[in-house]
């Protein structure tokens, strides 16, 4: 096996100032980027901390006991997050997903959820308000999250075998507690629930079928995610990617599948239904089948930087505008300016890029802006 080299590059400071354009860009709900893609989905990272050390996201070799996290004063407050989210919604966002790190580590996150739940699209429709979690704190928080106004959750779970799961989270956390969290979320009405499994060759690909068997007929949608070259610390290699086509073939040999139509424009997952009608799975193929063409997602980091792609090298600093006394109109114009200039399509271009451009040495970490 090739030696694993992890470049230590802190991308949190790699942001350009968000510019307020000379000509105001007033929210109309119809904002489009340079390739004609609308803005519909905002993913908000509420913390850069996580209690897991998954090798594909926050490997222990980098995120150890001496790692310096962002000081609390650098994080956007709940009121600042809600203000920015309201302006994104005015520009066309319909869906807000809270991420991290592990978002349930953010103290009093229910207060933020309650604030976001009050937002409405220009036509008066409530937001699709959701949250992605590793499930470790879900059993104790599910009822409060639902009461605050959260609609549904997505839980990361990379296998059912306890030894495999403990090895992957690298903090010896038992799979039973995550499954208990999923049960608690279902009982609280946080649904439909989705479960995401990152598949990494040589690590957990043998868990594909057990996961499919377990969640079939449960009402929970299981999604398999190709191991991605996000950031610089996960030691990504193409030979560790299990293509989605292989995942589908593995499952359908035992559990026949039929293709399903996309549920919404810009959806990242390709949907498959069980032939007997007992549920569905999804595959997210950002390595082998790019979905850049209709990507409609923006990401807001925990300290107020806007990223227009999961594979971005720089963000756009909104916090300086927010804390510098800028008006809502100016911040909205800055958001519009960022999105109108967006040309990102890294996954489509990956194969044609030279090796040094694909290596991920400058890209922002997934633990910082969420998946």
C-alpha positions, 0 to 999 in steps of 0.5 A, a space after each residue: 500500500 502506498 504511504 499516506 501523506 496528509 498535507 496540513 493546510 488550514 483552509 479556514 482563513 482562505 476566504 476572499 471578502 464578499 463584495 457588495 456590487 455597485 449595482 444592487 442585486 435585489 432578491 427576486 427568488 430567481 437568482 441563477 449562477 453563470 451556468 444558469 443554475 438556480 439557488 435552492 439549497 443552503 447547507 449551514 455548518 453550525 460547528 467545526 467540532 465532531 465527536 467522531 474521527 472518521 478517516 474520510 472526514 476528520 482523521 485522528 492523525 490531524 484532528 487530535 487532542 492538540 487540534 485548534 478549533 475555531 474560538 466561540 467568538 468566531 462562530 456566527 451567532 444563531 441570530 446572524 445565521 438566521 439573518 443570512 438564511 433569510 436573505 438566501 431564502 429571499 434569493 430562492 432557497 427552499 431547503 436548509 440543512 444544518 450540518 457540521 462537524 456534528 451539529 448536535 454538539 452546538 449548544 442550544 441548537 434547538 433555539 436556532 432551529 426554532 428561528 429558522 422554522 419561522 422563515 418563509 419563501 417569497 410565496 409563503 411556503 415553510 422551508 424544508 428544514 433538515 439536519 445531518 448527524 452521526 446519530 450519537 446524540 440523537 436518542 436524547 435530542 430527537 423530541 426537542 428537535 422535532 418540537 423546535 420545528 425540525 422536519 427530518 434528519 439524515 443519519 450517517 452510518 457506515 456499517 452494521 457490524 459493530 467492530 467495523 463501525 467502531 473502527 470507522 468512527 475511530 472513537 470506539 462508539 457502538 453502532 447500537 447507540 446510533 440505531 437507537 437514535 434512528 429509532 428515536 427520530 422515527 418515534 419523534 416524527 422526524 421523517 422521512 429519515 435517510 441513512 447515508 453510508 460512505 463506502 470505502 473499498 477495503 474497509 466496509 464494502 462488505 456491509 453494503 448488503 447487510 445495510 440494504 437488508 436491514 433497512 428494506 421495508 423500514 420506511 428509511 431511505 438508505 443512500 450509498 455515497 462514493 468515497 470522495 476527494 474532499 479536502 486534503 486530510 483524508 488521504 483519498 485514492 481512486 482505488 478506494 472508491 467503490 463505484 455506485 454501479 458496483 453497489 447497485 449490482 451487489 444489491 440487485 443480485 439478491 434484492 432486485 431493483 428498479 430505477 426511479 425518477 428523481 424526486 426534485 431538480 438538483 437531487 444528488 442521489 440516483 434513486 432505485 426502488 425494490 422490485 417488490 415495492 418495499 422501499 428504496 435506496 439511493 446512490 450518490 456518485 460524485 466521483 464516477 457520475 458527476 451531478 454538477 449540471 444541476 447543482 443548486 447548493 450553497 454552503 455557509 461555514 460556521 464562521 460565515 464564509 459562503 462556499 459555492 462548491 463542496 470542492 471549493 478552495 476559497 470561501 466568500 466572507 460574509 461575517 465581515 459584512 454582518 459585523 461591519 454594520 452592512 444593511 440587509 440589502 447590501 448583504 443580499 447583493 453580496 450573496 447575489 454577486 457570489 452566486 451570479 459569478 459561480 462557475 463551479 463544476 469540479 466533479 465534471 472536470 475531475 478526470 481532465 485535471 492534472 494530478 496536482 490539481 486533483 490532489 486536494 491540497 488546497 480544498 476546504 475540508 468537509 468537516 468545516 462546511 459539511 457534506 
